[in-house]
Amino acid sequence: MDDHQLKEKYLKRLEEILKNLEERWDYDEYYAHIDADTVLCDLLEELGFKEVVELYNKIPKWYS
């Protein structure tokens, strides 16, 4: 997968999160933030930064 395809893949996932925020009554910023974190971590892993993501995932999160 080239850089353009990779970028489009992850932009599409983030756009879907925004769409869910607009269209679903049961989906709010709390869930969107968690989902966006997942997208970014998946991207980092795909770029070869698995160890960074593993360490990041060990840090407690607080979403308000």
The first five atom37 places (N, CA, C, CB, O) and aatype in JSON, in Angstrom:
{
  "aatype": [12, 3, 3, 8, 5, 10, 11, 6, 11, 18, 10, 11, 1, 10, 6, 6, 9, 10, 11, 2, 10, 6, 6, 1, 17, 3, 18, 3, 6, 18, 18, 0, 8, 9, 3, 0, 3, 16, 19, 10, 4, 3, 10, 10, 6, 6, 10, 7, 13, 11, 6, 19, 19, 6, 10, 18, 2, 11, 9, 14, 11, 17, 18, 15],
  "atom_mask": [
    [1, 1, 1, 1, 1],
    [1, 1, 1, 1, 1],
    [1, 1, 1, 1, 1],
    [1, 1, 1, 1, 1],
    [1, 1, 1, 1, 1],
    [1, 1, 1, 1, 1],
    [1, 1, 1, 1, 1],
    [1, 1, 1, 1, 1],
    [1, 1, 1, 1, 1],
    [1, 1, 1, 1, 1],
    [1, 1, 1, 1, 1],
    [1, 1, 1, 1, 1],
    [1, 1, 1, 1, 1],
    [1, 1, 1, 1, 1],
    [1, 1, 1, 1, 1],
    [1, 1, 1, 1, 1],
    [1, 1, 1, 1, 1],
    [1, 1, 1, 1, 1],
    [1, 1, 1, 1, 1],
    [1, 1, 1, 1, 1],
    [1, 1, 1, 1, 1],
    [1, 1, 1, 1, 1],
    [1, 1, 1, 1, 1],
    [1, 1, 1, 1, 1],
    [1, 1, 1, 1, 1],
    [1, 1, 1, 1, 1],
    [1, 1, 1, 1, 1],
    [1, 1, 1, 1, 1],
    [1, 1, 1, 1, 1],
    [1, 1, 1, 1, 1],
    [1, 1, 1, 1, 1],
    [1, 1, 1, 1, 1],
    [1, 1, 1, 1, 1],
    [1, 1, 1, 1, 1],
    [1, 1, 1, 1, 1],
    [1, 1, 1, 1, 1],
    [1, 1, 1, 1, 1],
    [1, 1, 1, 1, 1],
    [1, 1, 1, 1, 1],
    [1, 1, 1, 1, 1],
    [1, 1, 1, 1, 1],
    [1, 1, 1, 1, 1],
    [1, 1, 1, 1, 1],
    [1, 1, 1, 1, 1],
    [1, 1, 1, 1, 1],
    [1, 1, 1, 1, 1],
    [1, 1, 1, 1, 1],
    [1, 1, 1, 0, 1],
    [1, 1, 1, 1, 1],
    [1, 1, 1, 1, 1],
    [1, 1, 1, 1, 1],
    [1, 1, 1, 1, 1],
    [1, 1, 1, 1, 1],
    [1, 1, 1, 1, 1],
    [1, 1, 1, 1, 1],
    [1, 1, 1, 1, 1],
    [1, 1, 1, 1, 1],
    [1, 1, 1, 1, 1],
    [1, 1, 1, 1, 1],
    [1, 1, 1, 1, 1],
    [1, 1, 1, 1, 1],
    [1, 1, 1, 1, 1],
    [1, 1, 1, 1, 1],
    [1, 1, 1, 1, 1]
  ],
  "atom_positions": [
    [[0.86, -1.17, 0.0], [0.0, 0.0, 0.0], [0.91, 1.24, 0.0], [-0.98, 0.0, 1.24], [1.82, 1.34, 0.82]],
    [[0.65, 2.16, -0.92], [1.47, 3.37, -0.96], [0.96, 4.39, 0.05], [1.47, 3.98, -2.39], [-0.09, 4.2, 0.67]],
    [[1.71, 5.47, 0.22], [1.38, 6.49, 1.22], [0.0, 7.09, 1.0], [2.42, 7.58, 1.22], [-0.74, 7.32, 1.96]],
    [[-0.35, 7.34, -0.25], [-1.66, 7.93, -0.55], [-2.79, 6.99, -0.14], [-1.77, 8.26, -2.06], [-3.77, 7.42, 0.47]],
    [[-2.65, 5.72, -0.46], [-3.68, 4.74, -0.1], [-3.8, 4.61, 1.41], [-3.36, 3.38, -0.72], [-4.9, 4.51, 1.95]],
    [[-2.66, 4.61, 2.08], [-2.66, 4.51, 3.54], [-3.37, 5.71, 4.16], [-1.22, 4.41, 4.08], [-4.19, 5.56, 5.06]],
    [[-3.04, 6.89, 3.67], [-3.68, 8.11, 4.16], [-5.18, 8.06, 3.93], [-3.08, 9.34, 3.46], [-5.95, 8.38, 4.84]],
    [[-5.6, 7.67, 2.75], [-7.03, 7.59, 2.44], [-7.75, 6.58, 3.32], [-7.24, 7.23, 0.97], [-8.88, 6.82, 3.75]],
    [[-7.11, 5.46, 3.59], [-7.69, 4.42, 4.45], [-8.02, 4.97, 5.83], [-6.71, 3.23, 4.58], [-9.11, 4.72, 6.36]],
    [[-7.09, 5.71, 6.41], [-7.3, 6.22, 7.76], [-8.18, 7.47, 7.79], [-5.98, 6.52, 8.41], [-8.9, 7.69, 8.76]],
    [[-8.12, 8.28, 6.75], [-9.06, 9.4, 6.66], [-10.49, 8.89, 6.59], [-8.74, 10.27, 5.43], [-11.39, 9.47, 7.21]],
    [[-10.7, 7.83, 5.85], [-12.05, 7.25, 5.72], [-12.57, 6.79, 7.08], [-12.04, 6.07, 4.72], [-13.73, 7.0, 7.41]],
    [[-11.7, 6.16, 7.86], [-12.12, 5.69, 9.19], [-12.46, 6.86, 10.1], [-11.0, 4.83, 9.83], [-13.44, 6.8, 10.84]],
    [[-11.67, 7.94, 10.05], [-11.95, 9.1, 10.88], [-13.22, 9.81, 10.41], [-10.77, 10.06, 10.87], [-13.99, 10.31, 11.23]],
    [[-13.43, 9.87, 9.11], [-14.66, 10.47, 8.58], [-15.89, 9.68, 9.03], [-14.61, 10.53, 7.05], [-16.94, 10.27, 9.28]],
    [[-15.76, 8.39, 9.13], [-16.87, 7.56, 9.61], [-17.2, 7.89, 11.06], [-16.53, 6.06, 9.47], [-18.37, 7.88, 11.45]],
    [[-16.19, 8.17, 11.86], [-16.42, 8.57, 13.24], [-17.2, 9.88, 13.27], [-15.09, 8.72, 14.01], [-18.17, 10.01, 14.02]],
    [[-16.8, 10.85, 12.46], [-17.53, 12.11, 12.39], [-18.97, 11.91, 11.94], [-16.83, 13.08, 11.45], [-19.89, 12.53, 12.47]],
    [[-19.16, 11.05, 10.97], [-20.51, 10.75, 10.48], [-21.37, 10.15, 11.59], [-20.44, 9.77, 9.27], [-22.53, 10.51, 11.75]],
    [[-20.79, 9.24, 12.36], [-21.52, 8.64, 13.47], [-21.93, 9.7, 14.5], [-20.68, 7.55, 14.14], [-23.02, 9.64, 15.06]],
    [[-21.04, 10.65, 14.76], [-21.37, 11.73, 15.7], [-22.58, 12.53, 15.23], [-20.17, 12.67, 15.88], [-23.4, 12.96, 16.04]],
    [[-22.69, 12.73, 13.94], [-23.78, 13.52, 13.38], [-25.09, 12.74, 13.28], [-23.4, 14.03, 12.02], [-26.17, 13.32, 13.39]],
    [[-25.0, 11.44, 13.08], [-26.2, 10.67, 12.72], [-26.73, 9.75, 13.81], [-25.9, 9.87, 11.52], [-27.9, 9.36, 13.77]],
    [[-25.91, 9.4, 14.76], [-26.37, 8.42, 15.77], [-26.61, 9.09, 17.11], [-25.33, 7.29, 15.92], [-25.75, 9.81, 17.62]],
    [[-27.77, 8.85, 17.67], [-28.1, 9.44, 18.96], [-27.33, 8.76, 20.09], [-29.6, 9.34, 19.22], [-27.12, 9.36, 21.14]],
    [[-26.9, 7.51, 19.88], [-26.23, 6.74, 20.92], [-24.7, 6.81, 20.81], [-26.68, 5.3, 20.87], [-24.0, 6.0, 21.43]],
    [[-24.19, 7.74, 20.04], [-22.75, 7.86, 19.82], [-22.36, 9.31, 20.1], [-22.36, 7.44, 18.36], [-22.82, 10.22, 19.42]],
    [[-21.5, 9.51, 21.11], [-21.13, 10.88, 21.47], [-19.62, 11.05, 21.46], [-21.69, 11.23, 22.85], [-18.88, 10.16, 21.02]],
    [[-19.16, 12.2, 21.94], [-17.73, 12.52, 21.91], [-16.9, 11.52, 22.7], [-17.5, 13.91, 22.45], [-15.75, 11.25, 22.34]],
    [[-17.46, 10.98, 23.76], [-16.75, 9.98, 24.56], [-16.34, 8.79, 23.69], [-17.63, 9.51, 25.74], [-15.17, 8.41, 23.66]],
    [[-17.3, 8.23, 23.0], [-17.02, 7.06, 22.15], [-16.19, 7.45, 20.93], [-18.32, 6.4, 21.71], [-15.34, 6.67, 20.49]],
    [[-16.43, 8.63, 20.4], [-15.67, 9.08, 19.23], [-14.19, 9.22, 19.57], [-16.23, 10.43, 18.72], [-13.33, 8.86, 18.77]],
    [[-13.9, 9.74, 20.74], [-12.51, 9.91, 21.16], [-11.81, 8.56, 21.29], [-12.44, 10.67, 22.49], [-10.69, 8.39, 20.82]],
    [[-12.47, 7.62, 21.9], [-11.91, 6.27, 22.03], [-11.68, 5.66, 20.65], [-12.86, 5.36, 22.86], [-10.62, 5.09, 20.39]],
    [[-12.65, 5.79, 19.77], [-12.52, 5.23, 18.42], [-11.41, 5.92, 17.64], [-13.85, 5.36, 17.67], [-10.67, 5.26, 16.9]],
    [[-11.29, 7.23, 17.78], [-10.23, 7.96, 17.08], [-8.85, 7.53, 17.6], [-10.42, 9.48, 17.25], [-7.91, 7.4, 16.82]],
    [[-8.73, 7.32, 18.9], [-7.47, 6.81, 19.46], [-7.12, 5.47, 18.81], [-7.57, 6.65, 21.0], [-5.96, 5.23, 18.46]],
    [[-8.11, 4.62, 18.66], [-7.88, 3.31, 18.05], [-7.39, 3.46, 16.61], [-9.17, 2.48, 18.08], [-6.47, 2.76, 16.19]],
    [[-8.0, 4.36, 15.86], [-7.6, 4.6, 14.47], [-6.13, 5.04, 14.42], [-8.5, 5.68, 13.8], [-5.35, 4.51, 13.63]],
    [[-5.78, 6.0, 15.26], [-4.4, 6.49, 15.25], [-3.4, 5.42, 15.68], [-4.28, 7.7, 16.17], [-2.31, 5.33, 15.13]],
    [[-3.78, 4.61, 16.65], [-2.9, 3.51, 17.07], [-2.76, 2.48, 15.96], [-3.44, 2.84, 18.35], [-1.66, 1.96, 15.74]],
    [[-3.83, 2.18, 15.27], [-3.75, 1.24, 14.14], [-2.82, 1.77, 13.07], [-5.15, 0.99, 13.54], [-2.03, 1.01, 12.49]],
    [[-2.9, 3.07, 12.79], [-2.01, 3.68, 11.81], [-0.55, 3.57, 12.26], [-2.39, 5.16, 11.6], [0.31, 3.19, 11.47]],
    [[-0.29, 3.88, 13.5], [1.08, 3.77, 14.01], [1.6, 2.34, 13.88], [1.15, 4.22, 15.47], [2.75, 2.13, 13.49]],
    [[0.77, 1.38, 14.22], [1.19, -0.02, 14.08], [1.49, -0.36, 12.63], [0.11, -0.96, 14.63], [2.48, -1.03, 12.34]],
    [[0.64, 0.09, 11.73], [0.85, -0.19, 10.31], [2.15, 0.45, 9.8], [-0.34, 0.31, 9.49], [2.77, -0.05, 8.86]],
    [[2.54, 1.55, 10.42], [3.77, 2.23, 10.05], [5.0, 1.63, 10.73], [3.67, 3.71, 10.38], [6.13, 2.07, 10.5]],
    [[4.77, 0.62, 11.58], [5.89, -0.07, 12.22], [6.2, 0.37, 13.64], [0.0, 0.0, 0.0], [7.28, 0.08, 14.16]],
    [[5.27, 1.06, 14.27], [5.49, 1.57, 15.62], [4.68, 0.78, 16.66], [5.13, 3.06, 15.69], [4.07, 1.38, 17.55]],
    [[4.68, -0.53, 16.55], [3.91, -1.38, 17.45], [4.31, -1.19, 18.91], [4.07, -2.83, 17.05], [3.46, -1.15, 19.79]],
    [[5.61, -1.07, 19.16], [6.08, -0.91, 20.53], [5.59, 0.4, 21.15], [7.61, -0.97, 20.58], [5.29, 0.46, 22.34]],
    [[5.52, 1.45, 20.33], [5.01, 2.74, 20.8], [3.55, 2.58, 21.23], [5.14, 3.83, 19.7], [3.15, 3.07, 22.29]],
    [[2.76, 1.89, 20.41], [1.35, 1.68, 20.72], [1.18, 0.82, 21.96], [0.63, 1.04, 19.52], [0.33, 1.1, 22.8]],
    [[1.98, -0.22, 22.08], [1.89, -1.09, 23.26], [2.14, -0.3, 24.53], [2.89, -2.25, 23.15], [1.43, -0.48, 25.53]],
    [[3.15, 0.56, 24.52], [3.44, 1.37, 25.69], [2.34, 2.4, 25.93], [4.79, 2.07, 25.52], [1.94, 2.62, 27.08]],
    [[1.86, 3.03, 24.88], [0.76, 3.99, 24.99], [-0.47, 3.33, 25.63], [0.4, 4.57, 23.61], [-1.13, 3.92, 26.48]],
    [[-0.76, 2.11, 25.22], [-1.93, 1.41, 25.74], [-1.81, 1.05, 27.21], [-2.18, 0.16, 24.94], [-2.82, 0.77, 27.86]],
    [[-0.62, 1.06, 27.76], [-0.41, 0.79, 29.19], [-0.71, 2.02, 30.04], [1.03, 0.31, 29.44], [-0.9, 1.9, 31.25]],
    [[-0.75, 3.19, 29.43], [-1.01, 4.42, 30.16], [-2.52, 4.55, 30.4], [-0.46, 5.67, 29.39], [-3.31, 4.47, 29.45]],
    [[-2.92, 4.74, 31.66], [-4.36, 4.9, 31.93], [-4.91, 6.1, 31.17], [-4.63, 5.06, 33.45], [-4.25, 7.13, 31.04]],
    [[-6.13, 5.95, 30.68], [-6.8, 7.02, 29.94], [-7.98, 7.53, 30.76], [-7.27, 6.53, 28.54], [-8.6, 6.79, 31.53]],
    [[-8.28, 8.79, 30.57], [-9.46, 9.38, 31.18], [-10.14, 10.24, 30.14], [-9.11, 10.2, 32.46], [-9.57, 11.24, 29.69]],
    [[-11.32, 9.86, 29.76], [-12.08, 10.62, 28.76], [-13.25, 11.28, 29.49], [-12.58, 9.69, 27.58], [-13.99, 10.61, 30.22]],
    [[-13.4, 12.56, 29.3], [-14.53, 13.23, 29.97], [-15.44, 13.88, 28.95], [-14.02, 14.28, 30.97], [-16.44, 14.49, 29.32]]
  ]
}
